[in-house]
Amino acid sequence: MSENTYWRYRQASDMKVLNKAKSVKVSADIVRVTRSGARRAATARIHNHGSAVAAMVRLSLLDSRSNDRVLPTLYSDNYLWGRPALRVEGYNVPQTVARS
C-alpha cells in the first residue's frame, strides 16, 4: 500500500519550506524475490520511523556485490542478476541500503 502526497506551489520560493522539514529515518526491507521463468520480481517494504514526512523518497536498484546502480533500469524489466540490494534516499532522508 502506498500513499502519495503532492506538494503544490505557485512560486519556486514556496518550496523553501522543505528546508525546514525534520530529518527522518526510514528502513527498507526486500521482503520477497520471486522468479517466473527468466523474470524476477522484488517486493520491498519502506517504513518511515519519524514523525515528519519523508519527502521525495527515491528507490534505486543496486548490484549487491559492487553497490553500483543497475542502469538502465525500468522496474518492469527486473534486471536482477544475483541478490539485489535497494538504496533508499530522500530530501530529508539519510541514505540506507537494504539487502535481500
Backbone as CSV, one residue per row, in Angstrom:
resi,resn,N_x,N_y,N_z,CA_x,CA_y,CA_z,C_x,C_y,C_z
1,MET,0.849,-1.165,0.000,0.000,0.000,0.000,0.896,1.231,0.000
2,SER,0.540,2.205,-0.781,1.315,3.437,-0.808,0.369,4.620,-0.723
3,GLU,0.934,5.735,-0.321,0.163,6.970,-0.252,1.006,8.061,-0.885
4,ASN,0.444,8.780,-1.816,1.156,9.864,-2.489,0.593,11.197,-2.039
5,THR,1.478,12.104,-1.707,1.093,13.469,-1.371,1.781,14.390,-2.359
6,TYR,1.015,15.230,-2.999,1.581,16.142,-3.985,1.721,17.520,-3.364
7,TRP,2.916,18.057,-3.402,3.226,19.355,-2.832,3.004,20.385,-3.928
8,ARG,1.942,21.139,-3.815,1.622,22.132,-4.842,2.168,23.495,-4.442
9,TYR,2.630,24.215,-5.415,3.175,25.536,-5.140,2.975,26.424,-6.356
10,ARG,2.966,27.705,-6.114,2.805,28.677,-7.192,4.146,29.243,-7.634
11,GLN,5.052,29.455,-6.690,6.367,30.020,-6.993,7.446,29.098,-6.434
12,ALA,8.598,29.088,-7.086,9.698,28.226,-6.639,10.075,28.503,-5.185
13,SER,9.946,29.762,-4.750,10.300,30.114,-3.369,9.392,29.403,-2.355
14,ASP,8.211,28.977,-2.774,7.304,28.264,-1.875,7.879,26.913,-1.446
15,MET,8.803,26.360,-2.211,9.400,25.065,-1.891,10.420,25.175,-0.762
16,LYS,10.817,26.392,-0.387,11.823,26.571,0.660,11.372,26.015,1.998
17,VAL,10.088,25.838,2.207,9.607,25.284,3.469,10.135,23.853,3.659
18,LEU,10.467,23.159,2.573,11.055,21.824,2.698,12.389,21.855,3.433
19,ASN,13.100,22.970,3.340,14.376,23.089,4.037,14.208,23.041,5.557
20,LYS,13.005,23.283,6.036,12.733,23.255,7.469,12.183,21.907,7.926
21,ALA,12.008,20.980,7.011,11.464,19.665,7.369,12.459,18.915,8.245
22,LYS,11.934,18.251,9.283,12.781,17.457,10.156,13.386,16.304,9.361
23,SER,14.601,15.922,9.724,15.214,14.737,9.140,14.533,13.515,9.752
24,VAL,14.229,12.541,8.948,13.576,11.327,9.431,14.385,10.106,9.006
25,LYS,14.243,9.043,9.735,14.925,7.794,9.406,13.911,6.841,8.802
26,VAL,14.287,6.231,7.692,13.446,5.207,7.091,14.217,3.896,7.077
27,SER,13.470,2.808,7.081,14.094,1.500,6.924,13.533,0.878,5.655
28,ALA,14.318,0.011,5.072,13.900,-0.669,3.848,14.213,-2.147,3.993
29,ASP,13.292,-2.967,3.581,13.493,-4.409,3.578,13.048,-4.953,2.233
30,ILE,13.866,-5.794,1.651,13.427,-6.558,0.488,12.768,-7.796,1.071
31,VAL,11.452,-7.840,0.997,10.717,-8.888,1.699,10.514,-10.147,0.867
32,ARG,10.658,-10.012,-0.445,10.456,-11.196,-1.277,11.074,-10.970,-2.638
33,VAL,11.719,-11.993,-3.156,12.182,-12.021,-4.540,11.603,-13.279,-5.147
34,THR,10.814,-13.119,-6.184,10.191,-14.267,-6.841,10.708,-14.391,-8.259
35,ARG,10.546,-15.574,-8.806,11.041,-15.839,-10.149,9.943,-16.533,-10.956
36,SER,9.788,-16.095,-12.178,8.857,-16.711,-13.115,9.580,-16.808,-14.453
37,GLY,10.128,-17.973,-14.753,10.940,-18.120,-15.959,12.186,-17.279,-15.837
38,ALA,12.452,-16.444,-16.837,13.630,-15.576,-16.816,13.372,-14.284,-16.048
39,ARG,12.138,-14.042,-15.651,11.793,-12.797,-14.962,11.856,-12.972,-13.457
40,ARG,12.270,-11.906,-12.784,12.274,-11.874,-11.324,11.538,-10.627,-10.863
41,ALA,10.939,-10.712,-9.710,10.242,-9.560,-9.129,10.662,-9.427,-7.676
42,ALA,10.935,-8.219,-7.258,11.293,-7.943,-5.869,10.209,-7.087,-5.243
43,THR,9.856,-7.430,-4.018,8.893,-6.649,-3.258,9.632,-6.027,-2.082
44,ALA,9.521,-4.719,-1.949,10.214,-4.001,-0.879,9.205,-3.348,0.045
45,ARG,9.586,-3.248,1.317,8.763,-2.541,2.295,9.604,-1.391,2.838
46,ILE,9.075,-0.172,2.739,9.737,1.036,3.221,8.914,1.565,4.392
47,HIS,9.578,1.870,5.504,8.872,2.339,6.691,9.507,3.640,7.188
48,ASN,8.693,4.658,7.369,9.134,5.937,7.916,9.023,5.858,9.439
49,HIS,10.153,5.943,10.135,10.163,5.857,11.591,10.049,7.227,12.248
50,GLY,9.997,8.283,11.469,9.943,9.634,12.017,8.528,10.141,12.176
51,SER,8.435,11.356,12.713,7.127,11.988,12.910,6.828,13.006,11.821
52,ALA,7.759,13.186,10.875,7.572,14.129,9.772,7.505,13.353,8.456
53,VAL,7.098,14.046,7.432,7.025,13.430,6.114,8.431,13.098,5.618
54,ALA,8.571,11.979,4.937,9.822,11.626,4.251,9.647,12.113,2.818
55,ALA,10.229,13.242,2.508,9.958,13.925,1.243,10.800,13.360,0.105
56,MET,10.158,13.206,-1.045,10.818,12.840,-2.301,11.714,11.617,-2.158
57,VAL,11.182,10.553,-1.593,11.939,9.326,-1.400,12.134,8.645,-2.748
58,ARG,13.368,8.221,-2.990,13.698,7.577,-4.258,14.322,6.217,-3.965
59,LEU,13.921,5.213,-4.715,14.487,3.879,-4.602,15.394,3.637,-5.796
60,SER,16.533,2.989,-5.555,17.458,2.647,-6.628,17.853,1.186,-6.479
61,LEU,17.798,0.452,-7.554,18.218,-0.942,-7.542,19.728,-0.997,-7.677
62,LEU,20.385,-1.761,-6.795,21.841,-1.860,-6.786,22.288,-3.294,-7.013
63,ASP,23.476,-3.447,-7.575,24.146,-4.740,-7.616,24.718,-4.948,-6.220
64,SER,24.313,-6.002,-5.521,24.707,-6.167,-4.119,26.195,-6.442,-3.948
65,ARG,26.868,-6.893,-4.993,28.314,-7.143,-4.870,29.135,-5.878,-5.041
66,SER,28.778,-5.040,-6.005,29.577,-3.845,-6.300,28.978,-2.558,-5.744
67,ASN,27.718,-2.596,-5.345,26.952,-1.413,-4.913,26.725,-0.413,-6.033
68,ASP,27.001,-0.783,-7.281,26.718,0.086,-8.419,25.231,0.031,-8.730
69,ARG,24.691,1.165,-9.168,23.295,1.175,-9.606,23.147,0.305,-10.832
70,VAL,22.046,-0.386,-10.929,21.731,-1.179,-12.108,21.087,-0.217,-13.098
71,LEU,21.828,0.108,-14.159,21.366,1.077,-15.154,21.597,0.537,-16.554
72,PRO,20.746,0.823,-17.482,19.448,1.457,-17.269,18.483,0.453,-16.636
73,THR,17.582,0.950,-15.839,16.601,0.083,-15.197,15.209,0.637,-15.413
74,LEU,14.394,-0.160,-15.968,12.956,0.056,-15.952,12.455,-0.981,-14.976
75,TYR,11.827,-0.556,-13.928,11.492,-1.507,-12.883,10.685,-2.692,-13.394
76,SER,9.984,-2.513,-14.494,9.247,-3.648,-15.052,10.180,-4.636,-15.737
77,ASP,11.423,-4.231,-16.041,12.371,-5.129,-16.702,13.090,-6.057,-15.732
78,ASN,13.137,-5.688,-14.464,13.748,-6.541,-13.444,15.124,-7.047,-13.820
79,TYR,16.074,-6.176,-13.941,17.446,-6.585,-14.226,18.091,-7.084,-12.945
80,LEU,17.698,-8.220,-12.473,18.224,-8.759,-11.225,19.127,-9.943,-11.524
81,TRP,20.407,-9.766,-11.337,21.380,-10.836,-11.513,21.971,-11.096,-10.145
82,GLY,21.648,-12.205,-9.562,22.131,-12.476,-8.214,21.216,-11.836,-7.208
83,ARG,21.760,-11.515,-6.060,20.953,-10.958,-4.979,20.901,-9.440,-5.087
84,PRO,19.716,-8.874,-5.135,19.612,-7.417,-5.291,19.804,-6.686,-3.967
85,ALA,20.100,-5.433,-4.080,20.113,-4.515,-2.949,19.292,-3.305,-3.369
86,LEU,18.727,-2.602,-2.415,17.854,-1.477,-2.714,18.315,-0.277,-1.914
87,ARG,18.641,0.826,-2.611,19.035,2.056,-1.925,17.810,2.944,-1.802
88,VAL,17.621,3.511,-0.622,16.517,4.422,-0.345,17.115,5.732,0.115
89,GLU,16.682,6.838,-0.494,17.157,8.158,-0.100,16.069,9.168,-0.388
90,GLY,16.139,10.304,0.270,15.141,11.341,0.058,15.679,12.701,0.428
91,TYR,14.865,13.700,0.254,15.276,15.081,0.516,15.732,15.253,1.961
92,ASN,14.959,14.704,2.882,15.293,14.804,4.306,15.477,13.415,4.914
93,VAL,15.926,12.471,4.084,16.077,11.081,4.494,17.517,10.645,4.264
94,PRO,18.238,10.272,5.324,19.579,9.748,5.112,19.537,8.478,4.287
95,GLN,20.529,8.283,3.477,20.577,7.114,2.590,20.707,5.832,3.414
96,THR,19.972,4.798,3.017,20.070,3.485,3.624,20.030,2.433,2.507
97,VAL,20.636,1.289,2.727,20.648,0.219,1.736,20.093,-1.037,2.379
98,ALA,19.134,-1.656,1.710,18.553,-2.923,2.165,19.072,-4.027,1.263
99,ARG,19.420,-5.133,1.864,19.904,-6.298,1.115,18.956,-7.460,1.323
100,SER,18.802,-8.253,0.272,17.897,-9.399,0.390,18.595,-10.557,1.063
